[in-house]
Amino acid sequence: MTLNLLDICIIAFYLGGVTLFGLHFRGSHKNLKNYYLADNSIPWWAIALSIVAAETSTLTVIGAPGLAFDGNFGFLQLVFGYLIGRIIVSLIFLPHYFRGNLMTAYQLMERRFGPHLRSLTAGIFLLTRAAAEGVRVFAVAIVVRVALGSLLSGMSDFHRDLAAIAIVILLTLLYTYQGGMKAAIWTDVLQQTVYITGTIVGLFTILHLVPGGWHGVTAIAGPAGKFKLFDLTLNLTTKYTIWSGILGGTFITMASHGTDQLIVQRLLSARSQAQAKVALISSGLAILFQFSLFLLIGAMLYAYYTVQPPAAIFTRSDTVFPTFIVTHMPHGISGLLIAAILAAAMSNLSAALNALTSTSIVDFYARMRPLSTDARRMQLSRASMVVWALILFALALLARNGGRVIEVGLSITSVAYGGLLGVFLLGVLTKRTNERGAIVGMVCGLALNLSLWFFTQVSFTWYVVLGSLTTFAVGYAASLFIAPAPHA
């Protein structure tokens, strides 16, 4: 069974509908604050849903079920750390962001240290966010290749990937370009609703198809260890343990939600610091529910394919869920689920385009051309967004040769997060650290993480912990011996 005309119509209707919905928010956008922060007019609940949507790409929707299909529920140990990390961010980072008229996370670095560290942190963000986002966008191609394979049988895998990536980027760019942050957040709310609803419908459909229903799932998946949650192993090479989960998850979230413009920009769009805190913490509870849902689907798919073996062995677990949707879901529901997966891709891509553009203009162009008008900056903001869309398009094609997409994406960001989090912690927790010392610490933290990634088997879940602690320790010590720059 493959997608039929009804499924294709549902997918097309969704893609067209969400694009038109986003275009509804286009307006005059008189200045950058209006374009990038929606004039601080967004309620906490919308920001919470937008945060979840922004950090939930197609990687999560197809990758998390694959993790449980191959392994177990161990990934949730990392999510427990995500909750702790959000609490810490709300206590130590948010007060600094709301103390002043900031539009990007990296302006805080200049206010605390100086312009060189601001440029360094912003530049590293641009490089790593673009690389990681390329992997996320490529995940769309995996879904479309599986979903529309029969309809695109005359095309090579490369050309199918090319068409899928181009369509999603073009439609997302259209409404994000016009509507700025307000369009991004409210379309995130819509798309979050769509893909969670679609996933829940999918869960009950799978449950109906597994012989014996829930009893059949537990009878097969339980003895296979698919519901195993905690791993008390104490080593640095096992990806998901209680130690790497609590420590690694906490540090990853402190970095992603405290130093990454992708999330910080949404928090700065809140009506107040108090609302930003509520949005951040409540998004953690939503993430816990969401990952539990996706992992449960993976365990259920394991049970189904144990009873009904697939026609061909899966070469990568990322394809298990989309393959099941296309081949076994009732028509209509399969179209809804493919649309839901595309919804996750578009919301994450919209967030990335906004973050990359705001950092480029605010942290680089506006500083080099301080006398430029708001009209000129707005014009260049939109041009920059188009350029970043083209860059992500190219990077997504390059990502075709990667491994399991969810872990590749997390590894790329984790390498940079160690250094970023370390200097941000130096900025908010210490007074004696100077810019030169902080830069030395950051270089050491990045070098350590790159070494761990390329030359060891240490799990990515430890990168941020080790990198940030190294950055903090070296940066503080170096500041005791290195004189501050003259501007400080």
Secondary structure, DSSP 8 states (H G I E B T S, - for coil): ----HHHHHHHHHHHHHHHHHHHTT-----SHHHHHHGGG-B-HHHHHHHHHHHH--HHHHHHHHHHHHHS-GGGHHHHHHHHHHHHHHHHHTHHHHTTTT-SSTTHHHHHHT-HHHHHHHHHHHHHHHHHHHHHHHHHHHHHHHHHTTTTTTTS-HHHHHHHHHHHHHHHHHHHHHHHHHHHHHHHHHHHHHHHHHHHHHHHHHHHHHSTTHHHHHHHHHTTTTTT--------SS-SS-HHIIIIIHHHHHHHHHHT-HHHHHHHHTBSSHHHHHHHHHHHHHHHHHHHHHHHHHHHHHHHHHHHS--SS--SSGGGHHHHHHHHHS-TTHHHHHHHHHHHHHHHHHHHHHHHHHHHHIIIIIHHH-TT--HHHHHHHHHHHHHHHHHHHHHHHHHGGG-SSHHHHHHHHHHHHHHHHHHHHHHHHH-SS--HHHHHHHHHHHHHHHHHHHHH----GGGHHHHHHHHHHHHHHHHHHHS---TT-
